Amino acid sequence: MSRPLLVGIQLPEVEREVRWSEQVAIARLAEAVGFDSVWVGDHLLYDFPDGRTGPWEAWSQLAALSVATERVMLGPLVAVPGFHTPVMFAKKAVTVDEISSGRLILGVGAGWNRTEFEAFGFPYDRRVDRFEEAFHVVRRLLAGERVDAAGEFHTVVGAEILPAGPRQGGPPMMIGSTGERMLTITLPHVDIWNAWWSHFANSPAGLRPLLDKVDRVAESVGRDPGQIERTVAILVQIPGGAGRKMGDSHAKGDPITGTAAQIADGIAAFAGVGVTHVQLVVDPITEASVEKLADVLEILDA
């Protein structure tokens, strides 16, 4: 039996301070043991009760990972256009797609973490309005258009991404949101939908209402739901995991854990509700955990 769905892994973010040498080692090991994709969070700064911490900048990591790996798909989980002008955001995406020889999946979202917006000087108010305006500029640029747009937040004149990237139409776009308005804005155009584990209690049963919502919104905007790939980030705990320092420690839903066979069964269950690609959010996220998950991938491939 072939693997029922693609399996990716998210690199460390702020679980602990992780230098680049460890980040790239985990990514290379993930590729070597058979993961299909490697993901990084697009965040800048967090406030936690015990102090502030932050991850490395996402697009710099993705560019470096494009050179450090050869096969795996790469993507931000998910990138925030509001951290850039829309034209610069599109330029970064096309550049990473070129460096990686067409392996980028462009995950996008409006962002949620007020701390990083304010600390880095990005407007936090009306985030969905700002996202909507930027999203349409970005998608048109990725499609190869020369764009003139005079919006409330951005004005661009004769914007164009040159040279063009390796794929006509640009990298596939993925929306990471469950919000009604965000889905209404993006589902007419994106290739992929994604949800974070805490939004569906980390279970296929909990996911079903969200899948139904995607179907409903897609139909309401004139899109065939079957044209939108369904992907989810799921929480997996390896023996030794002690919970994640990511603001989701009080979220509902238990991690998938147990033996390699039990973890494989838990992952494979998402294929049964129509998911085609999962990103494992691993506790703890270390090279040792990736090595243990190699056994899980073997079972899924059996």
N, C-alpha and C positions, 0 to 999 in steps of 0.2 A: 504494500500500500504506500503511495506517495504521500508526502507531507500535506496535510489538509489545508494549510494556509501558510503564508509567508510569516517569518518570525524575525523581528528586529529587537534591538536592545538600546536603551537610553544610557548614555555615558553619565558619570557622576556629575552632579551639579553643585549642591552645597551640603551634601551629606557629611562631608568633612573637607578640609582643604586638600585638593588634589592637583599636583603639578602636571604640566603638560606631558612629561615623560610617562607618567602613569596613564593619563588619558589615552595617549596614542598606543600604549602597550595593550590596554583593554580593547581598543578598537581593532587592532591588528589580530589579537587573539580571537575576538568575536568572528572576524572574517575567516580565520583559519579553521575554527571548529564548525563553521557552517551557517552562521547567522546570515540572514538575507539583507539586513539593513542596520544602520547605526545612526542614532539620533542625538541631538544636543538640545537643551532647553535654551530659549532666547530670553534670558533674564539678566539683570544688571546688579541688583542689590535687594537683600531681604532684611527685615527687622524681625528678630526672634527675641523671646524673653531673656535669653542669656547673651544677647548682643547682636551686632550686625555682621553679615557675611555676604559674599557675592561670588558668582561663577565667572568663568572666562567669557569673553565676548563671542557670541555664537558664529557670526559670519567668518571671523578670523579662524576659528576652529574648523569650520566646514571647509574652508579653502585648504588648510593644512591636511585635514583628513582626506581630501580629494587626492592628494599626492601620496599620502602614507598608506592608502588602501588601493585595491585594484578592482574589486568585484562588487562589494556591497553597495546598495543604495544608501544615500545620505540625505538627511533632512533636519530642519529645525522643528521642534515639537513644542510650540509652534512659534513662527517669527512674527514680530509686531511691526507692521509698516509705520506705526506712529513713532518709532525710534529713528526714523530717517525721512527724508523727503520721498515721495512715491517714485520719482525717477531714479534716485540713488538706490532705493530698495530693489527696483527691477534690475538695475545695472549690476548690483551685487549678486543677485540670483542668477543672471545669465552668465556672469563671470565664473561663479562656482560650478555651474552646469558645464561650462567649457573645460575647466580644469579637471573635472571628474569624468570627462568623456560621456556626459549625458546621464549621470547617476543621481541627480538631485530630485527630490520630491519637495516642492515648495509648500510647506505647511504655514498657514497664516491664521491670525486671530487678532482681536482688538486689544489684548492685554487686560490685566486686572490689578496688578500690584502697585498701589498708589506710591509706595515708598520710592520705587525706582524711577517712576515718571517725574516725581517732584525733585528728587536728588540730582537727576541728570538734566533737568530743565525742559522736559517734554510735557505738553499740555495733557492733563488728566481728564478734564471736563469733556463731555460730549464725545466720548471715545468711539461710540458706534457711528455717529455722524462723520467723524474724522476718518474712521476706517472705511466707510462706504465710499467717500470721495476718493481716497487713496487707492482702494481696491480696483476701482474702475480704470484709473490711470495705469496701474500696474498691469492689469490683465490685458489692456490694449497694447501696451508696450511689449509685453511678452509675445503677443500675437504678431509682432512685427510692424505695428502701425507707427506712423509719425503722429504725435498727439499734440493737439492744442486743447487746453482746458482752463477755463476761468471759473474756479470754484470759490466757495466760502473760505476754505482753508489753504488751498494751493492753486497757484497759477503756473501753468507750463506753456511754453511757446516753442513749437517745432521740436518737441522732445522725441528722441529716437534712440534705440539701443543699437549701437554699431561698435564693433562688428556683431553680426547676429550670432546667436549661440549655436550649439551643435544640433538642436532639434527644432524643426519647423513648428512654430506655435509655442515654443518655450517649454520649460519643465512642467510636469503635471502639477496642478494646484490642489491643495488639500485644506479644507476649512476645519479648524479645531474649535467648534462651538456647539452648544445645544440651545442657544437663544433663538427665539422665534424670528426676531428681526434680522439677526446675523444670517440665519439660514435663508431667509427670504432674499437677502442681498446677494448671497453667494451661490446658492444651489442652481441658479440658471447657468452658471459658468464653470464651477469647479469640477474636477474629476473625482475627488475623493472626499469623504467625510470622516472625521475622527472625534472620539470622545475620550476623556480622561477617566481612569478607573473609578474615582470617587463619585463620578456623576451617575454611575449605574451599579453601585455597590459591588463592583468587581465580579459580576456574575452574568451569565447569559440571560437568566430570567430578568434581572434588573435592567438589562440592555434593551429588551424587547419594546418597552414603551418609547424609548428614544428612536429606535429604528422605525417604528410606526410614525413617529413625528417627522422624521426625515422624509418618509414616503409621502405623508400628507402635504408637507410644505413644498416638496418637489412638484407634486401634481398641481398644487395651487399656483405655481409660477410657470406651468407649462413644460416641465421637464419630466422625462421618463425616469422614474426612480431607479430602474435597472441600469441606467447609465452612470450611476454614482456608486463608486466602490465604498464599502463600509470597512473602517479600520478602527481599532481601539488600543489604548495603552492599558495594560493590565499589571497589577501588582503581584509579584512573585517573591516569596521569602525563602531563602536558603537557610539551612541550619546555621545558627550563629547570628541571624538577623535580629535586630532589636528595635525595629521601627525606624521610620524615615523622618529626618528633620527637614520637612518640606512644606509645613503648613497643612498637611493632610492627615496628621496623626489622629485626629478626632473624626475623620470621615467614616461613614458607614461602609461596611464591607470588609471581609477578611481576605488576607493574601492567599494566593494559591501556594500551597506548601506540601511537604511530605516527601515521599520517595520520588525518584526520577520518573517512575511510571505514573504516579499520582499527579505530578506536575504536568506531565505530558497529556494526561487525560483532561486536566483542568484547562489547559491551553486549547486542546483540540475541540473542546465543547463549544468554543466560540464559532467554529466553522459551521456548527449546526444551526446557528441563527443568521447565517449569511455573511459573517465577517471573513475577509480574505487576507488580512494582514494585521498582525498584532505587534505592538512594541512592548517589550518586557521592561517594567520598572522594577529593578531587582534590589532586594534588601538582604545582605549588603551588596553594593556594587563594587566588586573587586575582581582581580584576575582569577582568584580561586573560585569565585562564584561562576564566572564564565566557564571555567574548566568543568565544574560540576554540571552546568547546563548543557555541556556537550553530550552527555548521556541522554538528556531529555530530547535533544534534536535527533539523536540516533533512533530513539523510540518513535518519534514522529515520522521519521523517514522510512521506518521498517515496513 
